[in-house]
Amino acid sequence: MAREDDLRQAAPDAPGTRPGSGGVTRRRPLREQHVEETVEIAVPVRTAYNQWTQFQSFPRFMSAVRRVEQVRPTVVAWTLGYGPLRHRFEMEIVEQDPDAYLAWRALERHPSHQGEVEFRPTGTGGTALTVRMLLEPHGAAKALARSSKVTRVTARLVHRELTNFKIFIEGLGRESGAWRGTIRNGRVQHDHPEPPRSRVAQWPVG
């Protein structure tokens, strides 16, 4: 596995952006990652994606997630833990395309990771759900991140939680809710943007 410095050289603009139409900057999938796990789910892409956007339901099926709070439209606070141990951090959704893609980054003082989720239809009408994560530890934790053992443990945890999601949504058979918005560069995109507001107080309209 490449060292963190090597990863930055290989992908200097990680997590990676590319210019889109209208000058909007859009992400591209992580070219380098420490963890990549995929599960196939026997529900359509739209159903799997819609349920995934219901972050507050994650504690119902993910063993490491204790609480999820929506702080702002693009910022979510996660509380993870085992037993009495708890760790709370905020995560920003930097890009989101309905039924296709979601990318995030941790907002800790020293960000620990970034990642993405892809949704792809399978030949049987189900969903292939892939999670990729790039670990970004600091201090003494850098050496641990370069350890293949730590990477394997993280990969097993991600795969287990994806399997839990698979069992959960297949058991439901349909989504419990949905958020169908689009996010670019950490901002929600609106189909009908609000007209610019006048800087003059109580400016007459009409």
C-alpha positions as CSV (number, residue, x, y, z in Angstrom):
1,M,0.0,0.0,0.0
2,A,1.3,3.5,-0.9
3,R,2.3,5.8,1.9
4,E,0.0,8.8,2.5
5,D,2.5,11.2,0.9
6,D,2.6,9.0,-2.2
7,L,-1.2,9.1,-2.4
8,R,-1.2,12.8,-2.4
9,Q,1.4,12.9,-5.2
10,A,-0.5,10.4,-7.2
11,A,-3.8,12.3,-6.8
12,P,-2.8,15.9,-5.9
13,D,-6.3,17.1,-6.2
14,A,-7.8,14.3,-4.1
15,P,-10.7,13.8,-3.4
16,G,-10.6,15.0,-7.0
17,T,-12.7,17.6,-8.9
18,R,-13.4,18.1,-12.6
19,P,-15.0,21.1,-14.3
20,G,-18.6,20.4,-15.3
21,S,-21.1,22.2,-17.4
22,G,-21.8,25.8,-16.5
23,G,-18.5,26.1,-14.6
24,V,-19.7,23.9,-11.8
25,T,-17.0,21.8,-10.2
26,R,-17.9,18.2,-9.9
27,R,-16.1,15.3,-8.1
28,R,-14.7,12.3,-9.8
29,P,-14.3,9.0,-8.0
30,L,-11.4,8.6,-5.7
31,R,-8.4,7.3,-7.8
32,E,-6.7,6.2,-4.6
33,Q,-8.3,4.6,-1.6
34,H,-7.5,2.5,1.4
35,V,-10.8,0.7,1.5
36,E,-13.3,-0.4,-1.2
37,E,-16.2,-2.7,-0.5
38,T,-19.2,-3.7,-2.6
39,V,-22.5,-5.6,-1.8
40,E,-25.3,-6.5,-4.2
41,I,-28.8,-5.7,-2.9
42,A,-32.0,-7.2,-4.2
43,V,-33.9,-3.9,-4.5
44,P,-33.9,-1.4,-7.4
45,V,-31.3,1.4,-7.3
46,R,-33.9,4.1,-6.6
47,T,-35.1,2.1,-3.5
48,A,-31.5,1.6,-2.2
49,Y,-30.5,5.2,-2.8
50,N,-33.6,6.6,-1.2
51,Q,-33.1,4.6,1.9
52,W,-29.4,5.5,2.1
53,T,-30.4,9.2,2.2
54,Q,-32.3,8.5,5.5
55,F,-29.2,8.9,7.7
56,Q,-31.2,9.1,10.9
57,S,-32.3,5.4,10.3
58,F,-28.6,4.2,10.3
59,P,-28.6,3.3,14.0
60,R,-31.4,0.8,13.4
61,F,-29.1,-1.5,11.4
62,M,-25.5,-0.3,11.7
63,S,-23.8,-1.7,14.8
64,A,-21.2,1.1,15.1
65,V,-23.6,4.0,14.7
66,R,-25.2,5.3,17.9
67,R,-26.8,8.6,16.7
68,V,-27.2,10.7,13.6
69,E,-28.2,14.3,13.6
70,Q,-28.9,16.6,10.6
71,V,-27.0,19.8,11.5
72,R,-27.5,21.6,8.1
73,P,-28.8,20.4,4.7
74,T,-25.3,19.2,3.8
75,V,-23.8,18.6,7.3
76,V,-24.5,15.5,9.4
77,A,-23.2,14.8,12.9
78,W,-22.4,11.1,13.6
79,T,-21.9,9.5,17.0
80,L,-20.0,6.2,16.7
81,G,-19.1,3.8,19.4
82,Y,-18.8,0.4,21.0
83,G,-19.8,-0.2,24.6
84,P,-19.1,3.0,26.7
85,L,-16.8,4.5,24.0
86,R,-18.2,7.3,21.9
87,H,-16.8,9.5,19.2
88,R,-18.8,12.3,17.6
89,F,-17.8,14.1,14.4
90,E,-19.5,16.1,11.7
91,M,-19.5,15.0,8.0
92,E,-20.1,17.3,5.0
93,I,-21.7,15.9,1.9
94,V,-19.8,17.6,-0.9
95,E,-21.5,16.0,-3.9
96,Q,-24.7,14.0,-4.3
97,D,-26.4,12.8,-7.5
98,P,-29.8,11.0,-7.0
99,D,-29.6,7.2,-7.7
100,A,-25.9,7.4,-8.5
101,Y,-23.4,8.9,-6.2
102,L,-22.7,10.5,-2.8
103,A,-19.3,11.9,-1.6
104,W,-18.4,13.1,1.9
105,R,-15.5,14.4,4.0
106,A,-15.1,14.6,7.7
107,L,-15.1,18.0,9.3
108,E,-12.9,17.3,12.3
109,R,-10.0,19.6,13.1
110,H,-7.7,16.9,11.7
111,P,-10.0,15.1,9.2
112,S,-9.7,11.4,9.6
113,H,-11.2,10.3,6.3
114,Q,-13.2,11.0,3.2
115,G,-15.3,8.7,1.1
116,E,-17.9,8.0,-1.5
117,V,-20.8,5.7,-2.3
118,E,-21.8,4.6,-5.7
119,F,-25.1,3.0,-6.8
120,R,-25.2,0.9,-10.0
121,P,-28.0,-1.3,-11.4
122,T,-27.3,-5.0,-11.7
123,G,-28.4,-7.3,-14.5
124,T,-31.1,-8.8,-12.3
125,G,-32.7,-5.4,-11.4
126,G,-30.9,-5.0,-8.1
127,T,-28.3,-2.6,-6.9
128,A,-24.5,-2.9,-6.6
129,L,-23.5,-0.5,-3.8
130,T,-19.8,0.4,-3.5
131,V,-18.2,2.3,-0.6
132,R,-14.7,3.7,-1.0
133,M,-12.8,5.4,1.8
134,L,-9.5,7.3,2.0
135,L,-8.1,7.3,5.5
136,E,-6.3,10.5,6.5
137,P,-4.9,10.0,10.0
138,H,-2.6,12.4,11.7
139,G,0.2,12.1,14.3
140,A,1.0,8.6,15.5
141,A,-2.1,7.2,13.7
142,K,-0.3,7.6,10.4
143,A,1.8,4.5,11.0
144,L,-1.3,2.5,11.9
145,A,-3.1,3.6,8.7
146,R,-0.2,2.2,6.7
147,S,-0.6,-1.1,8.4
148,S,-2.3,-3.7,6.2
149,K,-3.9,-5.2,9.4
150,V,-5.6,-1.9,10.2
151,T,-6.8,-1.6,6.6
152,R,-8.2,-5.1,6.7
153,V,-10.1,-4.4,10.0
154,T,-11.6,-1.3,8.5
155,A,-12.6,-3.1,5.3
156,R,-14.3,-5.8,7.3
157,L,-16.2,-3.2,9.4
158,V,-17.4,-1.4,6.2
159,H,-18.4,-4.7,4.6
160,R,-20.3,-5.8,7.7
161,E,-22.2,-2.5,7.9
162,L,-23.0,-2.7,4.2
163,T,-24.3,-6.2,4.7
164,N,-26.5,-4.9,7.6
165,F,-27.9,-2.3,5.2
166,K,-28.6,-4.9,2.6
167,I,-30.5,-7.1,5.1
168,F,-32.4,-4.0,6.4
169,I,-33.6,-2.7,3.1
170,E,-34.4,-6.1,1.6
171,G,-36.4,-6.8,4.7
172,L,-38.4,-3.6,4.3
173,G,-38.8,-4.1,0.5
174,R,-39.3,-0.4,0.0
175,E,-37.7,2.8,1.3
176,S,-38.9,4.4,4.5
177,G,-38.3,7.9,3.1
178,A,-36.2,9.8,0.5
179,W,-34.2,13.0,-0.2
180,R,-33.9,13.5,-3.9
181,G,-31.8,16.7,-3.9
182,T,-28.6,17.3,-5.8
183,I,-25.4,18.7,-4.1
184,R,-22.4,20.3,-5.8
185,N,-19.4,21.5,-3.9
186,G,-21.2,21.2,-0.6
187,R,-24.2,23.3,-1.7
188,V,-27.7,22.1,-2.4
189,Q,-28.7,22.9,-6.0
190,H,-32.2,24.4,-6.6
191,D,-34.2,23.9,-9.8
192,H,-35.6,27.4,-9.4
193,P,-33.1,29.7,-7.7
194,E,-34.3,32.5,-5.6
195,P,-34.2,35.9,-7.3
196,P,-31.5,38.2,-6.0
197,R,-32.6,40.3,-3.1
198,S,-32.4,44.0,-3.2
199,R,-29.9,45.6,-0.8
200,V,-32.3,48.5,-0.3
201,A,-34.5,47.9,2.7
202,Q,-38.2,47.5,1.8
203,W,-37.6,48.1,-1.8
204,P,-41.0,48.3,-3.6
205,V,-41.9,45.4,-5.8
206,G,-43.9,45.8,-9.0
